[in-house]
């Protein structure tokens, strides 16, 4: 976006130079040709007005004015897009901060995943809209199934069974996604967040 803005400014400056300087030169020539009447204000005003009226009838001037107007509009559009992009960047950072904080709280066992499922799903929907890969909703049905298997197996964190390991692994994968992708978005590393999410896809697909 910055490069586009620079190019537009240079091109607009070039057009301005090509248009305005010849007009100034022509106007000065016109003044020189009619120098004798400029001690008579009314006649002088009429000559100047006639010059601009004649000039406005020139086809090349109309076309050039449209081109210059287009470049000026381009500058305003560029400014608007940069403002819009800045707003989007701030929203991505805010989303990333919320994701990283949620992932950290789950990792510290402040909240069980089932309890914060709506927040997780909301974050994943928002991340998907950014064009970043996210695990689909089936992770929650798989999570519930693994948790129930872990409970039935009679295992615990102190004496984990195979089912407990499977449940904890999925928990860790969800926490890892929220924490890492969220932290990268929070720090403004959008491309890296996208790459990390893409790399994590294989692990979620193999659940």
LUMFI-427275 format. One line per field, with one value per residue (C-alpha): residue number from 0; residue in one letter; x, y, z. Coordinates in nm, 4 decimals, m for minus. Layout:
i = c(NUM|...)
aa = c(A|...)
x = c(X|...)
y = c(Y|...)
z = c(Z|...)
END
This chain:
i = c(0|1|2|3|4|5|6|7|8|9|10|11|12|13|14|15|16|17|18|19|20|21|22|23|24|25|26|27|28|29|30|31|32|33|34|35|36|37|38|39|40|41|42|43|44|45|46|47|48|49|50|51|52|53|54|55|56|57|58|59|60|61|62|63|64|65|66|67|68|69|70|71|72|73|74|75|76|77|78|79|80|81|82|83|84|85|86|87|88|89|90|91|92|93|94|95|96|97|98|99|100|101|102|103|104|105|106|107|108|109|110|111|112|113|114|115|116|117|118|119|120|121|122|123|124|125|126|127|128|129|130|131|132|133|134|135|136|137|138|139|140|141|142|143|144|145|146|147|148|149|150|151|152|153|154|155|156|157|158|159|160|161|162|163|164|165|166|167|168|169|170|171|172|173|174|175|176|177|178|179|180|181|182|183|184|185|186|187|188|189|190|191|192|193|194|195|196|197|198|199|200|201|202|203|204|205|206)
aa = c(X|X|X|X|X|X|X|X|X|X|X|X|X|X|X|X|X|X|X|X|X|X|X|X|X|X|X|X|X|X|X|X|X|X|X|X|X|X|X|X|X|X|X|X|X|X|X|X|X|X|X|X|X|X|X|X|X|X|X|X|X|X|X|X|X|X|X|X|X|X|X|X|X|X|X|X|X|X|X|X|X|X|X|X|X|X|X|X|X|X|X|X|X|X|X|X|X|X|X|X|X|X|X|X|X|X|X|X|X|X|X|X|X|X|X|X|X|X|X|X|X|X|X|X|X|X|X|X|X|X|X|X|X|X|X|X|X|X|X|X|X|X|X|X|X|X|X|X|X|X|X|X|X|X|X|X|X|X|X|X|X|X|X|X|X|X|X|X|X|X|X|X|X|X|X|X|X|X|X|X|X|X|X|X|X|X|X|X|X|X|X|X|X|X|X|X|X|X|X|X|X|X|X|X|X|X|X)
x = c(0.0000|0.2848|0.4527|0.1264|0.0872|0.4393|0.3839|0.0553|0.2133|0.4998|0.2666|0.0293|0.3239|0.4427|0.1012|0.0721|0.4056|0.3187|m0.0172|0.0363|0.3722|0.2609|m0.0560|0.1447|0.3794|0.0857|m0.0809|0.2350|0.2680|m0.0876|m0.0164|0.2876|0.0919|m0.1736|0.0505|m0.0715|m0.4233|m0.3429|m0.3634|m0.7366|m0.8786|m1.2092|m1.0462|m0.7735|m1.0330|m1.2135|m0.8927|m0.8064|m1.1616|m1.1570|m0.8270|m0.9751|m1.2941|m1.0935|m0.8736|m1.1720|m1.2913|m0.9724|m1.0376|m0.6861|m0.7361|m1.0596|m0.9016|m0.5971|m0.8119|m1.0038|m0.6787|m0.5462|m0.8772|m0.8499|m0.5055|m0.6234|m0.9134|m0.6588|m0.4698|m0.7871|m0.8747|m0.5223|m0.5530|m0.8879|m0.7533|m0.4553|m0.6871|m0.9073|m0.6067|m0.4879|m0.8292|m0.8219|m0.4735|m0.5913|m0.8881|m0.6559|m0.4293|m0.7251|m0.8536|m0.5064|m0.4765|m0.8118|m0.7139|m0.3740|m0.5292|m0.7968|m0.5404|m0.3263|m0.6213|m0.7202|m0.3581|m0.3497|m0.6752|m0.8669|m1.1392|m1.2237|m1.2584|m1.6259|m1.7007|m1.5417|m1.6485|m1.8632|m1.5665|m1.3372|m1.5876|m1.6379|m1.2617|m1.2259|m1.5021|m1.3309|m0.9943|m1.1466|m1.2765|m0.9176|m0.8299|m0.6455|m0.7048|m0.8937|m0.9943|m1.3602|m1.6387|m1.5788|m1.2935|m1.5560|m1.7457|m1.4123|m1.3134|m1.6369|m1.5946|m1.2343|m1.3240|m1.6023|m1.3663|m1.1111|m1.3751|m1.4922|m1.1358|m1.1058|m0.7780|m0.6565|m0.3831|m0.1817|m0.2333|m0.3235|m0.4668|m0.4427|m0.7806|m0.6659|m0.3545|m0.5723|m0.7999|m0.5081|m0.3391|m0.6430|m0.6692|m0.3045|m0.3555|m0.6447|m0.4491|m0.1430|m0.3467|m0.5127|m0.1902|0.0478|m0.1828|m0.3269|0.0159|0.1316|m0.1816|m0.1487|0.2094|0.1134|0.2733|m0.0210|0.1738|0.3480|0.0137|m0.1272|0.1723|0.1603|m0.2117|m0.1506|0.1256|m0.1004|m0.3633|m0.1937|m0.2109|m0.5805|m0.6554|m0.4907|m0.7014)
y = c(0.0000|0.2363|0.1717|0.2385|0.5676|0.6741|0.5933|0.7822|1.0905|1.0920|1.0478|1.3175|1.5530|1.4810|1.5535|1.8685|1.9881|1.9044|2.0817|2.3814|2.5046|2.5320|2.7107|2.9590|3.0211|3.0737|3.3094|3.5136|3.5385|3.6569|3.9194|4.0390|4.0664|4.2801|4.4756|4.8092|4.7748|4.6830|5.0440|5.0166|4.7667|4.6890|4.6052|4.4086|4.2011|4.1313|4.0128|3.7825|3.6422|3.5888|3.4016|3.1570|3.1104|3.0320|2.7990|2.6092|2.5290|2.3395|1.9635|1.8713|2.0715|1.8922|1.5513|1.6501|1.7918|1.4629|1.2685|1.4940|1.4682|1.0898|1.0967|1.3276|1.0901|0.8078|0.9872|1.0137|0.6485|0.5481|0.7510|0.5883|0.2370|0.2994|0.4184|0.1142|m0.1187|0.0407|m0.0186|m0.3825|m0.4259|m0.2971|m0.5370|m0.8289|m0.7335|m0.7099|m1.0496|m1.1992|m1.0621|m1.2181|m1.5538|m1.5617|m1.4712|m1.7396|m2.0013|m1.9084|m1.9349|m2.2758|m2.3912|m2.2824|m2.4771|m2.1659|m2.2685|m2.6139|m2.6150|m2.7152|m2.4083|m2.1638|m2.3408|m2.0428|m1.8045|m2.0473|m2.0904|m1.7142|m1.6591|m1.9326|m1.7780|m1.4386|m1.5898|m1.7749|m1.4428|m1.3188|m1.5965|m1.8039|m2.1784|m2.2903|m2.6361|m2.7086|m2.7646|m3.1390|m3.0795|m3.0209|m3.3430|m3.5284|m3.3490|m3.4539|m3.8127|m3.8340|m3.6763|m3.9308|m4.2161|m4.0811|m4.0730|m4.4266|m4.5556|m4.4530|m4.2752|m3.9474|m3.6904|m3.8682|m4.2117|m4.1410|m4.4062|m4.4085|m4.2333|m3.9623|m3.9046|m3.8702|m3.6174|m3.4144|m3.4136|m3.2538|m3.0003|m2.9070|m2.8742|m2.6311|m2.4318|m2.4280|m2.2962|m2.0224|m1.9171|m1.9172|m1.7840|m1.5324|m1.4087|m1.3629|m1.1679|m0.9575|m0.8690|m0.7781|m1.0851|m1.1710|m1.3712|m1.5797|m1.6486|m1.7703|m1.9986|m2.1417|m2.2170|m2.3920|m2.6072|m2.7098|m2.8381|m3.1784|m3.2418|m3.1594|m3.3663|m3.6685|m3.6543)
z = c(0.0000|0.0845|m0.2522|m0.4373|m0.2519|m0.3473|m0.7146|m0.7255|m0.5694|m0.8198|m1.1187|m0.9933|m0.9410|m1.2964|m1.4449|m1.2399|m1.3727|m1.7345|m1.7143|m1.4916|m1.6183|m1.9858|m1.8712|m1.6659|m1.9579|m2.1949|m1.9517|m1.9097|m2.2885|m2.3078|m2.0445|m2.2371|m2.5618|m2.3948|m2.1611|m2.2926|m2.1590|m1.7988|m1.6877|m1.7740|m1.5187|m1.6937|m2.0252|m1.8488|m1.6616|m1.9891|m2.1567|m1.8667|m1.8578|m2.2325|m2.1996|m1.9495|m2.1491|m2.4620|m2.2639|m2.1202|m2.4726|m2.5535|m2.5788|m2.4649|m2.1456|m2.0600|m2.1114|m1.9099|m1.6300|m1.6137|m1.5935|m1.3214|m1.1367|m1.1591|m1.0017|m0.7251|m0.6613|m0.6554|m0.3798|m0.1731|m0.2357|m0.1338|0.1866|0.2619|0.1975|0.4234|0.6998|0.6435|0.6487|0.9725|1.1286|1.0178|1.1624|1.5006|1.4956|1.4135|1.7046|1.9440|1.8293|1.8709|2.2242|2.3212|2.1673|2.3379|2.6730|2.6370|2.5382|2.8376|3.0776|2.9411|2.9663|3.3303|3.3827|3.4818|3.2370|3.0998|2.7214|2.7363|2.9459|2.6998|2.3803|2.2610|2.2925|2.1093|1.8270|1.8010|1.7745|1.5127|1.3011|1.3208|1.2281|0.9321|0.7992|0.7922|0.5468|0.8085|0.8326|1.1452|1.2703|1.1966|1.4485|1.4653|1.7107|1.9799|1.9136|1.9106|2.2302|2.4030|2.2864|2.4072|2.7397|2.7949|2.7014|2.9488|3.2250|3.1458|3.1450|3.5092|3.4479|3.5932|3.5383|3.8063|3.6484|3.2861|3.0604|2.6825|2.6653|2.9068|2.6957|2.3849|2.5585|2.6951|2.3536|2.1901|2.4720|2.4158|2.0405|2.0901|2.3473|2.1209|1.8263|2.0305|2.2002|1.9037|1.6320|1.8789|1.9893|1.6298|1.5405|1.8545|1.7616|1.4047|1.2442|1.0209|0.7610|1.0272|1.1985|0.8685|0.8117|1.1651|1.1351|0.8041|0.9567|1.2446|1.0020|0.9609|1.3370|1.3555|1.0441|1.2085|1.5238)
END
